[in-house]
Amino acid sequence: MPVISPSAFAPSAANDAATPVAADLREKVRRLERAHSAQRAGQQAVSLGVPAIDALLPSNGLLTGALHEIEAGPAPSGRVASHDGAALGFAAHLLGRFGTLRPNGTLLWCRRPFGASDAPPYAAALAAWFDPARLLMVTVRRDEDLFWAMEEGLRCPGMAAVLGETRATDLTAGRRLSLAAEKSGVPALLLRGQPAPPQSVCTTRWRVASAATHSTPGLNDVGASRWRTELRRNRFGAPSVTETPTWLLEWNDEAHCLSVVPQAFHGSTRESDARLVG
Amino acid sequence: MRLADSRALVPDLVTTPGEPQADHRLIETLANWCDRYTPWVAIDPLGGALAEEGTEACSTGGFGGDAGLLLDITGCTHLFGEGEAGERALLADLTERLARHDLTCRAAMADTAGAAWALARFAERQADLYCPPRGHREALARLPVEGLRLDAPIVETLLKLGLRRIGDLYPLPRAPLARRFGDQPLTRLDQALGTIVEPIEPRRTPPAFRTRLAFVEPIGRPEDIAAATSRLLAALCRQFEQAGVGARKLEIALYRVDGSVDRTSIGTSRPNRDNPRLMKLFEEKLGELDPGFGVELMILAAPEVETWSGTQDALPDSGAIAASLGEDGTIDLADRLALRLGAENVVRLLPRDSHLPERVQTAGAAALPAATGAWQRVAGMKGARPTRLLQRPEPVDVMAHVPDDPPSVFHWRQHAHRIVRAEGPERVADEWWRPRPDGSRPPANIVPPYRDYYRVEDDDGGRFWLFRDGAYRMAANGRQTARWFLHGFCA
């Protein structure tokens, strides 16, 4: 229950729209409404660049000031890659999209390394989505430190987005991150290397698995990266036809854009492909 | 006198073995403690030398009592009072506090280190220990020549000649004296009289900026320490402002009632004199400090400062993000994170012009990001790169139909990955112009080691970055073999 300070009721201030008190009040009302409405009016949203997906999201895009989770999904064989380049690629795409809102803002990347066979993100590839010079890389040893560092980052005014790479599922930490993001308007992303039990704190949850690419006809080369992307949670968003909207997305490394692969070109007869939207 | 002789004279003589190391440690601790009066504290080189030789010191009659400390208190006495009164008060305070720790000492104050040394050892009356400014010439005249810090043979000869007091040397012509005894007596005399400078070499480089706060009653509660830190910081920040500098490192020292000192320091990645920001950094660290039985004095010093105009400087290159950084709080965030997680864990990624993929990405200071576009330039020169790069390439078992063909199956961590699509090879040769890890240079006339990189996709849709280490070689069993490694994971 938010507490409204008595000074907010001062009549002279309330009448004057330009005073900070009135703006403050309006902001409080907006927050109260936002918590219950599907609109989250006034909050900025960043288009994902894929019209089919944007149509389902509130305000046609990913809300800033919210927690978004990306988890690496299982491959068609059911195996989950211990290190997944695809989920990281999708997360980098989201970071890049959020980064456009504050072109000079810092991107905070917190991660906890996993032993000797650790595979940190490689900036030469991330340059396709955003300028790696904007990254502030933070390495932690404990999950508490990771969530603490992310929260500190969310409170920092110059931050464009905060990403945390972890395997921990901490409901309290997730809620704290969500609140901190909502308060500051800085988007928070959680990147998980494996599917996690669903938690209700995040605004959107994505499951991304790498999918077979399309070779140049006659050659056997690796085509543009394709990701099977599921939107498993879509708070405040429009209801979709299917329970879990799924798309096969293709990242064009030359045009730097993400697009949905039309169903006819899947070259696959898997059952999950039949549930495509778009 | 030897120990055996002493025992013969006094049969129930109590003896303890000398512990020069322990003595030295005690002197070190005392020197630390003396930082409370001045940052210029030195261990007397003569006393120290004797203490290190140990038994020698005892046999020459020193009994370890030769150890001494030299304090340069120039500009420090005003904290105890004005003018001569302040100097006397400092001297009295020093003696009294040491007495409280059961340490017997004789402290003298004079214009020169040599005069103070002589007075502390040879002054006959207690009142002579304090020598008023410019009074050291008369004070020294009454003292024996031993007070000049001369070698024992010289002192012996001087005594034989009837030159017992330092004052006896004043009227003597200098040239014959130098011919007879060498440089030492004249140098020492000039040092004691202040005609030549004798600098004190401090143990720690004294910081240019420091503030101190002494308490009437020892404090111990964390809130009190925080409040005191805040006051010290405010005073120090005013000093910074006048000098036009910002702190890169700050050190706070707690002088506890039991004579020990506890220190902690904070670092900032950018010169800073913003009181609330620095205080926020200190708040993280103050918990580590142990006030013990109470703190009677706190000193805040800035060992590292940098010139800083206070406003954001113009950018060296227009595109650098550093511009907005200082203003938007990222630097403060980085400092806060670095304080808790360690500075090596809060980094920027910097590109490096290198062929080897693992050398392209390096870590740099949080305050200095790469220039805008530097990464784009580096990335643009390379082929497709993985989004994750293994810190150490992991060996994999590979089956390839024909050597030089991309592999058809590879085994990694007990899983077989059947390769459906492959791209490559991209040949990356070793950088022959760089010395090897052992420092030797690779010979110029051989082909440098190289790797052939392949981007492959398995039947699950996973994309990997593999490389073959060099060419195929003929193994002992007559089969062609090569070593393959997994180096990264592609998007």
Interface residues (C-beta under 8 A of the other chain):
Chain A: A75 P76 S77 R79 A81 S82 H83 D84 G85 A86 L88 G89 A92 N104 G105 T106 L108 A116 S117 D118 A119 P120 P121 Y122 A123 A124 A125 L126 A127 A128 D131 P132 A133 R134 L135 L136 M137 V138 T139 V140 D145 W148 A149 E152 G153 C156 P157 G158 M159 A209 S210 A211 A212 T213 S215 N220 D221 V222 G223 S225 R226 W227 R228 W251 D253
Chain B: I321 A323 S324 L325 E327 D328 G329 T330 D332 L333 A334 R336 L337 R340 L341 N345 V346 V347 R348 L349 P351 P357 V360 Q361 A363 A366 P369 A370 A371 T372 G373 A374 W375 Q376 V378 A379 K382 A384 R385 P386 T387 R388 L389 L390 Q391 R392 E394 R413 H415 V420 R421 A422 E423 R455 V456 E457 D459 D460 G461 G462 R463 G488 F489 C490 A491
